Amino acid sequence: MVAAVARGSTVDAEGLFKMHKKLTALLFAADIYPVSLSADGSETERATQRLIAQSADTYRLYTITNKQPGCEIQLTIPLFNNRPAVMVQDSKHGKKTARNQIQSGARFIVFAGMVIFFSMLTSMVKNALCPLFKSDVVNVDKQDDRAAARLFSAQMLKFQMENHSSERGVSVYLFVLGELIDAWQSRNIPHLERARMVMRARGIQRQLPRHDVGRGGST
């Protein structure tokens, strides 16, 4: 951490963008060029990132091909002073988002002929060997970073596959989303392996139909 400025909830995207421009002007003057710009998932912060990307001097287009239909990734990379800067979401926030997707009893996830729903987690947490605490599943704190880390841990995946192997959707979800966050956070994974992990998650995402999240009581 180099510097921090407190901002209230009333500050909008335009206000944050003006602060960003002032800060980056100072950094550029000192020959410092940030290569990644990370933010939480709030709409204000995402809107700020969009404004930053739109203010780029130019863009570089790059395509990662894939033999699987629909899994090609097309990237538009903004360049500032002829240097790239990538907009990303905070990795811990991303892990909490992935966790919260399966924490609603009113919805279920369907993909590739498999389903995931809330009662699957409640049945697991009843087992004393489960790495999760009851509070990780019931009456949860959706901003709890440690609870999200426990859900996507290797220990949780091992427990789930050994004790609830018939629930293949949960196994795939924990593995693929856990890998995606590891590709974000790990300091030891080679770049090529990171790309493979991200492409695998992209392939799973492409298998989700537009109605992948259904309301309880429907079929």
N, C-alpha and C positions, 0 to 999 in steps of 0.2 A: 504494500500500500504506500503510494507516494503522497496522495492528497485526497481529501473527502470534503464534500460540501453538503450540508443538510438542506433538503428541499421538502416543502409541505405537499400535501395531496392536491392543493389548488394549482400547482404549476402544471401547465399543459405542455403538449409536445413542442409547440413553437418556442416556449420558454426554455425547455431543455435543449432544443436545437441551437438556439442562440448561445447558450452556455458552452455547448460542444464546439461551436465554431471559434469562440474566443479561446478556448483551451487548446484546440488543435493548432491554431495560429501561433500560439506561444511555443508549442512542441515543434512545429515545423521550423520555426526560426532557430531552434536549437538543434536542428537536424535529427529530430526524433520522430519516427513515423510508426504509429500503432498499426499492427497488422490484423488485429481482431478487436471487435467492439461488441462486448457482451452486455446483455440486459435480461431482466426478468421477463415473464410472459404477460405483463399487464398491457392493456391496449395503448396506454400513454407511451410506454417505453417502445413498443413495437412501432407506433406511429413515428416516434423520434428516429428510430432506425431507418424507416422508409424515407424520411426527410433527408437524412444523412446520405443515403444511397442515391437519392435523386439529385443531390448537389455535387456528385462526383464530376471530375474534369472529363473523364472518358470511361469506357467500360471494356472489359475483355471477356469475350464469349468462349466458353470451354465446355466440351461434351465428353462425358464418360459413357462409353458404349457398353451395352450388355446384350447377350444373346437372348435373354428372356424378354418376351414382348412387354412393352410398357415400362421396363425397368431402366431405360436409359436416363441418365441424369444430365440436365442442361444447366450450366452455371453462368450467371451474369455477375462478373466480379467488378465492383467499382474501383476505379483508380484515382488516387489523390496525389498530385505531384508525381505522376507516373509510377506510383507504388500502390499495391493492392491493400485493401482493408475489408475483411470479411465480417459480416453481421451474424452474430450467433446468440442463442439463448443461453442463459446461465445453466450449467449442467445440472446443478442440484435442483433447480426449478424444473428442469426437464424430467428428472427422475420422479419428483413429486407429482407432476402432471401424469406421468405414466402410471403411477400408483393410484391416483385418484380416479382414473378411468374405470377401474373395477371395484370401486368402493361404494357405488350407488346401488342400493337394492331395487331401484325403480328401472334399472337399465341392464342390458346384457350385450356382450360383444360377440359377433359371429364372424368367423373368417375361415376360409378353406374347409368348410364342413365341420368346423369345431366351434364350441361355444365357451364363453367365460362369464360367470356371474357371481354375485356377491356371496351367496351361500357356500360356494366352494371354499372361500377363505374362512368363513365362520366354522366350517366343519374341520378344517385343518388346525385352527388355533386351539381347538378342544384337546388336541393331542399334546401331552406334556413334553414330547420331544420336538415339537414345532419351534423353530427359532423366533417366531413372532410372539409378541405379547398380546393379550386380549385387547388392550388399548390401541394396538396397531390396526385393529380391524373393526372394533365396536366403539362408537362414539369417538371417532378418530380426530386428531389434530392434523388437518390437511397440510399444514406448513411444517410438519415434523420431519426434518432431514434424516434423522437417524432411523425413524420408522421406515421411510422410503428405502434407505440403504439396506435395512434388514430384509425387506421384501425381495429385493433384487440381488441378494447375496448368494454366493455359491452354496452356502449351507442350506438356504431355503430351497434352492432348486434341487439339491440332493434329497432333502426331506420330501419334497413334493413328488419327485419321480419314484422314490422308494415306497411311499405310503399312499399315493393317489395317482398311480401311473395311468389309470384309465382316462384321466382328465388331461388329454394331450394338449388341448388349447392353452391351458395354464402353463404347461411345460414350455411350449413354444414361446408364449408371451414373455415369461420370465427370462428365458435364455436370450431371445433376440433383443428385447428392450434393455436387458442388463448389459449385453454386449455393446449396444449402441451408446450407453452412458460410459462404459469403460473406454470406448474409442475416444470419447470426449476427455476423460479425466486421467487416464493412465500416462505415466511418464516413461514407460518402458516398452510399449507396443510399437513395433516398426510401422512406418507410414503405410506401407502396402497392406499390412494386416488390418490397420484401421480402416482403410478404404474398403476392404472385403467385408468387414463388420457392418459398415454403413450401407453397403450395397445389399447385404442380406436383409437388413431392416427395411430398406427401400422395396425389396421384392415382396416382403410380407405385407407392407403397406399397400402395394398395388393389388394384392389379393382381396383387400377389404372392399366390399361393394359400397355404394354411396349410402345405403341404409344399414351400415355395419352396426350401429348402436340402436337397439330396439327397446321399446318401452315394455315394462313388466305387464303381463297379462295378455300380450300378443303372441303370435306364433311365428 
